[in-house]
Amino acid sequence: MALIQMTLLSRSLMRTVPVTVVLPADKMTDFTAPLQPEKKYPTLYLLHGVIGSTLDWVSGTRLERFATDRELCVVMPSGDNSFYLDRPGSAQNYGQFVGQELVELTRRMFPLSRERKDTFIGGLSMGGFGALRNGLKYSDTFGAIVALSAAIHVDQMAAADNSAEVFFSRRSFVEECFGDPDTMLQSDKNPFWLVEDMVRRGARFPDIYMACGDEDGLLPSNQAFADLLTQKKVPHTFEIGPGAHEWDFWDTYIQKGMDWLPIPKCTPGISSGHVSKD
């Protein structure tokens, strides 16, 4: 497994962006085996939550081991506190960055499959929102979405005022990310609206996996989104498990999400955790 930390110059954001990549190209299955044949890897573009960073998934979960054992490349960009949306006129086009530019740049840099069926997007909390919104908006690129504890309480965000104690619950923050709160619900910044619009157009949906903790305050909005998918006959998997809005839950369910992805089963690789005297 190669753990790569780098920066990319983004035209969508007009600046350099930190990106962390897990690339399983050097995986060993035993100490005497030759290098594996060259291949084009399936890829998961994985988004962090609010106040997070490009390193969140690596430091908060066993992601490196999960990805390496499955021969899955994982690309983790910094999304700041953007909700992975575009801000016209400000050169802060995070949706375009994760939905188009990052995919194309990393495909040029690494041995990644260019097939939709091998290209996935996922995330937690704000990143779960970003995965659903951009996975649907750029459905010609992404074949599957993994959304954990997704912050899709868009009706609450649209009704926010500036009295909240935390900054990301205030109207001023919502306006910064979504634009006019009075119109955001009827736009492609709302995953609920995107589902309705895609059904009207007969668009092809990615496969969707969602999970949320039974003690998570975001469970009602995640359940409502899953109910909408059921109503519209959009294939999906929705799991509710023990836990709150925290890393123990995400560590468990990113593994489940990877198991759900349509990738071949692989032999686990050797690491220091597998070495014994036998």
N, C-alpha and C positions, 0 to 999 in steps of 0.2 A: 504494500500500500504506500502510495506517495501522498503526503500531505503538503499541499502547495499554497503558499500565501503570496499574493501578487496584487498589483494594481492595474487597472485597465483605463485607458482614456476613452471616455464615453462622449459621443456626439449628442446623445439624448440629454445628458446632464451637463455637458460642457465642463467637465472636470475629470480628474482621476478618481476611480472608485476602488476601494479595497474588496477583494474577492478571495475566498478560500475554496480550494478544490480538493476533494478526496478522489484520487485516481488509482484504481486497483491494478495497474499494469504490471507491477512487480510481484504479484501474489505468488507465494510458494505453497505447494500442497505437500511436499516432502523435501528433505534436505538434498536429495540427489537428482531430483527431476530437472529436466532442461527448462528453459524459459517457455512460457506458454506461447502458442501461436498468436500472431498479431490479430486483433479483432477491433471492431467498432463497438464501443460500449454504449449500452443504454444509459440515459442521463436523467437525474432528478435535480431540477433547479429549486433550491430549498431556501425559504425566506424566514427571517427572524421576526420577532415581535417588537413592540414599542420599547424604546430605550435600549434595544439590543444592538448587536454588531455582527459582523461577518463570522466571528468566532463562537457565537452563542451555541450553535448546535454541536460543535466539536467539544466545547467545554462542559455543556450541560447534559449530554447524552453519550451513549456508546455508539454513536453514529459511525465512526471510523471502522469499527469491527463489523457492524451490521452491513455497511456498504461493501467492504472488501470481500467478505464472505459471499456476497451475492454478485460480485463483479459488476457493481453499479457505480458509475461516476456520479458524484454529488457536487454541485456548484452552488456556493453560498455567498451571494453578494451582500454588501452593505446597502440597506434601504433607508437608513436614517429613521425619522418618524413620519414617513411620507404616506403610509397606507398603500404604497406602490401604485399611486395614481399620478396622472399627468397634471401639471400646473401650467396651462397655456400662458405664454408670454414671459415665463420666468426661467426657462431652460432647466426646469426640474421635472422632466418627463419620465418618471419612474416606471409607469406602466409600459411605455414604449421600450424602456431599457430592459426590463426583465422579460417582456413578451416577445421582443424581436432582436434588439441589438446584442444583448448578452448571449443569446442562443447562437447567433451567427458568429460572434467573435470567438466563443469557446469551441465551436465546431471547426474553426480555422486553426486553432491552437492545439487541440488534443484529438486523439483518435475516437471521435464520438459518432454514433449513428446519426444520420440525417433523416431517419424515418420517423414519422409522426408516432407510430406505434411504440417507439423506443424513447420518446421524449416526454418527460413528466414535469409537473410543477407542484410544489407543496409548501407548507408553512404552518406556523403556529400563531394563534391570536391575531395580531395585525397581519402577520405573514399568512395566516390561514385565510383571512379576507383577501389578501393580495393574490393568493393561489386561486381562489374561486373566481375572483373578478377577472384576472388576467388569463386564467385557464379557459374561461368561457369566451372572453373577448378575442383571444388568439387561439381559438379552437382548431384552426387549421394546422397549428404548430404542435399543440400538446395533445397527446393521446390519453392522458390520465391526470387526475388531480388528487392530492392527498391533503386534506384540510383538517387540522387538529385545533380544537377549541377556537374556532374561527370567530373573529370579532365582527360579526355580521349583524349587529344590533343597529342597523342603519336607521330604523324608525326612531329609536332613542337619540341617536346622534343628530338627526335632523331637527329634533325638538329641544336640543340642548340650549342652555343659557350660559352665562359666565359666572354662575355662583358655585360651580363645582370646585372641590378642593384640589383635585388632580387635573393637570393641564389638559390631558387628552380627553376629558369629559366636558370641556368648555366649548361654547359656540365659536369662540375665536379660533380654536384649534381645528374644529370641523370646517370652518370657512377656509382656513389655510390649505387643508388637504382636499376638500370636496367642492370648494366653490360655494355658491349660494345654497344654504341649507333648504331653502324653500323649493328648489328645483332638483336637488340631488336624487330624490327618490324616483324621479321619472327620467333617469339618464343611465348611461352605461357605467356609471360609478356605483350603481346599486346591483349586486348580484341577483336579487329577486327580479328586478326589471329585466336583466339580461336573460334569465331563464324564459320569461314570458316572450321576450323579443325573439329568441332563438326558436322557440316553438312556433311562433307566427311565421317565421321565415323558413321553417323546415330545415334549420341548420343542424349540422352533425355535432352531437355533444361528445366531449371527452368522457371516459369512465370517471366516476366520482366516488371517492372514499372519504367519509367524514367520521370523526370521533370527538366525544366531549365527555368530561368528567361529570359524575352525578352530583358533585358538590360545586360545580362551576357556575358562576352567575351568568355565563353566556349560554348555558344549556337551552333556555327557552327559545332564543333566536336560532340556534343550530337545529333544534327540533322543528321549528317553523319552516326553515329552509328545506329540511329533509321531507317534511309534509308536502311542500310545494312540488318537489321533485317527484314524489309519489303521485300527487294529483295530476301532474303533467306527463306521467308515464316515462320519466327520464330514469334510466337504470342508474342505480347508486347503491352504496353500502353505507349504513349509518350505525355506529356502535356507541353505546353509552357504557362507560366503565367506572370503576371506583376511583375517585380522585377529584382534585380541585384544579385550579389554574396554576399548575406547577410542574417542575421538571420531572418528577417521578412519573407522572402521568404521560408526559410527552416521550420520555425514554421508552416506556412500555409500548406506546401506540405508534411511534415512528417505526419500530420493528414490525408491528402488525401491518402498518401501511406498506412497508417494503415487501412483506410476504404477500400482500394483496396485489402488488404491481405485477403486470404480465411479463415477467422476466424469467429466463431459464433457471432452474435449480442448479446450484454449483457446490463443489466441494469446499468446505471451509479452509482457509489458509492457515499457515503456521505463523505463530507470533510468540513472543516471550511468555505469554500466558499458557501456551500449549506445550512448552518444553518440560520434559521430565527425564529422569535418569534411566528409564526403561528403554 
